[in-house]
Amino acid sequence: MFIYFRRGGLMTAWVRVRDRITARDARGLADLVITLSEAERAEVARRLPDLRGDLRQAAGRRAGERWSPGLGGSGWDGDGDGEWDEEGDGGEGNGRGPGAWDGAWAGDGVGGHGEVLRIAGAGVLAGPAATAAWLTRRELTGRRARTKEVTRVLAARPAGWQAEVAARLVKKIRTPDDRNAPLALAVLRACGTPPPEHDPLVTAWLRTRPAAGDPLIGPLLPRIFEAEGVGRLLREERLEPAPTHSLALIEELVATGRVSRVELLDGCLRRFLRGGDAIDLRFFVRLHRMLDPTPQEAAAHVRDYLRLLPAAPGTVAELALAQVRRAGPYEKAEAIEAIGALTFRPEAKLALQGLRWLEREAAHAAGLAPALATAFGHASYEVQERATRIALKHAAAFAPAREVLAEAVPLLPATLGTRVAAQFGGDVTPREQPAAVTPPPLPAPAGPEPFPEPTLDVSHSVYLWVDGERWLAAFVQQAAGDRKEMRRTLAEQFGGAYPQVYAHEEWVDVSQWIGALARQVTEPAADPGPTSDPGPTSDPGPTSDPGPTSGPAPAADPGPASGPEPADPWAGAGVWTGAGDAEEGGGLERAFGRLFEAAWKEAERLLGFGVPSERMARTSDQPRPRRPRLPLPETLAPPHLFLLRRLDEIYRALRAGTLPPVLLATPTLTTGHLDPAVLVDRLAECAAAGVEPLPVDLAQALLRLPRGRHPEAAAQAARIDTPAATTAALWLNGAGLPDPETGLRWSYTEGATGHYFDEREPGYRPHDIRLEPLLRAVPTGLEALDGLLREQARWSWGHHNHSMNWWPSLLPSHREVVAVDFLPYLFGSQGAMLWVSALADADGPAGEAMALTLAVKVANADPEAASLLVRMAARGDLPAEDVGAQVALLLRRTPYYQARQVVGVLAEAAREGAYAAVWRILTNLLPALLPAPGERPRAAHTEAVTLAADVATWAGARGAIPEVSAYATGDGRSRFVRECVRLHDRLGRP
């Protein structure tokens, strides 16, 4: 063993290796381990696992200081075989796993030491199996893991050992983007080891976009025709306007003679004959087109091409047909076989080509009669009609085979069968008419269910809003009494959950607030308070206006290091008054303001108390510092911030000892609505306890009241004579919240410039599409409500995906406002789509935003889309015409949706009884579903018109649709034209 000296002491090989590992000196470590003796390698190999464990533990401790699980999340598994951060991106932006704190390194689980640990293992481990296992440990790898020095060290080991390690690395590849693929490919290239047979290796190699000089081209390119997954991986490769990477590479290799055209053509044919769907074979079809076989090459494989005609996907069959024709002259038996295969095809295009070929070969009519009889039974009316015309035109030639054709006559429609039977005999059997479908009536609307009883026995992640409201209600009720039992229950329920919650300056998840509330009960002194002091506020007044009459401000939070209570984070956020003409916006706001003030004055007259005018003034727009633990208003959508504000005031009241005995806003129905009488009872309970309700909780309770006036409850609330009860009395006696003015605009980006669709239609269907919400609301005088009803900032898309299920319950009588808040998340986030059902069951007008939300549900062919349409139609609040118009816009403006999916959803809703509503949807949608001028009708067009004709019959609809009438003048050859005629006749001619 070589021994080195350092500062008067011995410096063994292990110390030198360890120092280079801790310093992350990849090149120096590689140079060192290559020179080690066998004894030194054994010593380093013995100590290396312990060093890895130490580095992993240190990384875990550092990660724990900076990361805590979010809503419903779970901690990362410190084991190197855990499932965190497989992407190797350091967890940047997702807050998961150790990579979240050290994204500058390779995204590993050992503090960025993954590369050097792999280098050391490659140089010192003796067995190939142990080496391969070490090099592929999850904590040491990542998508950004570098392989240069590891490969250099492996290349210095014995050749046989390298080959076995390379084979083991290859066998660990499972997918094209496997994290083990870069090293395996690098080793194969550097060591010259023949690659083992392994399909994922081929797809992983292709995923790297190899260049012409890649040494793996020779052994791996021939395998693309056998390896599973190659076709799907390369499905987007194209020839026009220029060959894309893989096709261009093969074209270059063929041009330079490195790859044989004949071998590539043989490979394509082998792949076609193995079978597969159109997507799997698309690349090979394009490769075959690029190779462009000569007539001689096609003739050599004509039997293979004939074998493809009956059952291969349509694109492959078309290719095979072209080669069969190119290979001519062909024998009579080959022609009969090919024509029979084509007329057997379900695609009308190929069947028609077979009939054209049949007509050219009429001299062999006797042998072709079975193919013609097959065409009689084709699903396409156009094919059947063409076969009938050929039979009658060449009746003399087909006379010897008249029995074959006579037997097939029943396969034809009666009008065509009669003509053929007159010439060849046979029985004309009219096709059975489908039984008339009588859809059931709309089901009776189901009422909402009672809200479940409060309980603390829910999951600590509190994902669903019903669980959250039940937990909060039970928490506040029990916190007002003996907390001993409550403390034990919460300790069992939460245990060690949310250990790092107090380390965060902002709590953006509902679960963080829930966890903090629970810990405040189980560990009252655990919260050290925010570490940063936001500084004094210029307006240290109450956090929220309690209403038209004044009342005591909530007590300040006495927690440690809390300092002065800063002002409301959403006060001054403002109410949107329009970005257009200022005078017009101001006039609209003033008009709504006068109506609102008149309603308050009428309530004043009826109930006998005054409304100070200064309380009606609009909230000041003066900026205020944010409250600790609450995010800045502009960083979150208004509903999420409103929800956090309510949780914040509960938490502060808990710490201050000022919690009321009951929360006002706990719903009484599962829609989120609150019974007015129950609200009055809760106000009375708070008054009896001498505690004023929490301001945001009061605002939430008012929003959950059913629409309209409730004079009896208003009179009872007025008699309670507390500030909160007075506010509630005014609200109950008035009309509640005036419906805000809502809307939306479609926008897109072209180049680097944004445009609105209503100002400039794009020349193509863009991918970067945004829905911009518009919201105008009359100030209510309650800061909580005014903040909720503001228009969200364009980029205020904070961490609220897990809380969007709460949003419909915040405004159960104003679903259009929630639909407006959902708009920015309809394209690209499933969060909003999961909770559309709650909006459908809510109350209030359903405008443009609600219609678009439903339209996206329909266009996505969501499993619950049809049932939503039926439920809303049964209640009579489905904006059917608007839904149809919005679906039409989705199909025209976006590339995401397919017309056939839309037709399927509408057909299901119509069969379940909503046919009248579906017809109203179709009146605006049908023009968008019809073929564009010059476009050939497709199956989706036929299905749409067929559905429209059926639904119009069920609904008794009248009134011609011009776009349908334009197609109803055809000769009736295609089913599409026949269905247009049927619909046109049903609606009546103008």
Secondary structure, 3 states (H helix, E strand, C coil): CCCEEECCEEECHHHHHHHHHHCCCHHHHHHHHHHCCHHHHHHHHHHHHHHHHHHHHHHHHHHHHHCCCCCCCCCCCCCCCCCCCCCCCCCCCCCCCHHHCCCCCCCCCCCCCHHHHHHHHHHHCCCHHHHHHHHCCHHHCCCCCCCHHHHHHHHCCCHHHHHHHHHHHHHCCCCCCCCCHHHHHHHHHHHCCCCCCCHHHHHHHHHCCCCCCCCCHHHHHHHHHCCCCHHHHCCCCCCCCCCCHHHHHHHHHHHCCCCCHHHHHHHHHHHHHHCCCHHHHHHHHHHHHHHCCCHHHHHHCHHHHHHHCCCCCHHHHHHHHHHHHHCCCCCHHHHHHHHHHHHHCCCHHHHHHHHHHHHHCHHHHHHHHHHHHHHHCCCCHHHHHHHHHHHHHCHHHHHHHHHHHHHHHHHCCHHHHHHHHHHHCCCCCCCCCCCCCCCCCCCCCCCCCECCCCCCCCCCCCCCHHHHHHHHHHHHHHHCCCHHHHHHHHHHHHCCCCCCHHHCCECCCHHHHHHHHHHHHHCCCCCCCCCCCCCCCCCCCCCCCCCCCCCCCCCCCCCCCCCCCCCCCCCCCCCCCCCCCHHHHHHHHHHHHHHHHHHHHHHHHHHCCCCCHHHHCCCCCCCCCCCCECCCHHHCCHHHHHHHHHHHHHHHHHHHCCCCCCCCCCCCECCCCCCHHHHHHHHHHHHHHCCCCCHHHHHHHHHCCCCCCCHHHHHHHHHHCCHHHHHHHHHHHCCCCCCCEEEEEEEEEECCEEEECCCCCCCCCCCCEEEEEEEECCCCCCHHHHHHCCCCCCCCCCCCHHHHHHHHHHCCCCHHHHHHHHHHHCCCCHHHHCCHHHHHCCCCCCCHHHHHHHHHHHHCCCCCHHHHHHHHHHHCCCCHHHHHHHHHHHHHHCCCCCHHHHHHHHHHHHHHHHHHHHHHHHHHHHHHHCCCCCCCCCHHHHHHHHHHHHHHHHHCCCCCCHHHHHHCCCCCCCHHHHHHHHHHHHHCCC
